Amino acid sequence: MTLNIRPKTTVKLRASADCPSHSLSKIAVRDLEFAIDEPTERGGTNLGPTPTDTALAALIGCTNVIGHKCAESLGINIGHLKIDATCKFDRRGVTLQEEIDVPFEHVTLKIETSENVSDEDLEKLSAEVAKFCPLSKLFKAAGTVIDEEWTSKQD
């Protein structure tokens, strides 16, 4: 007898936090705990990345996960990735100077594979990641321009 079990297409994500100060959030997700905080020069305790740093880091993490899933589905061996992100961020909103529609104005991701991958395969991979990475979609829907520069280890 074969069971047809379909995975849920929509799930509920959960996180909670204890926020003992104006800057420190002690976040709990699943069985993990981590801090989001401000640097000391902004009145924080520097126990973790800032909320905006965390958002940029989440984009890197998502690009890595979805990049590997897409590479596997395309039959492309990318090995491991090295990802560097730079972001042009408009701070006027977080400093309460004025409301900013697109605070993360522009993100550049430099993504390098540890394996030699052809330019054609990198283009296919980049297109697939753009279709499926939820954090990339979130940023783009908010008006952020994302430039991805995929490169491969050269022999």
Secondary structure, DSSP 8 states (H G I E B T S, - for coil): --------SS-----EEE--SSS-EEEEETTEEEEE---GGGTS--SS--HHHHHHHHHHHHHHHHHHHHHHHHT----SEEEEEEEEE-TTTTTTSS--S-SEEEEEEEEEESS---HHHHHHHHHHHHHH-HHHHHHHHTT-EEEEEEEE---
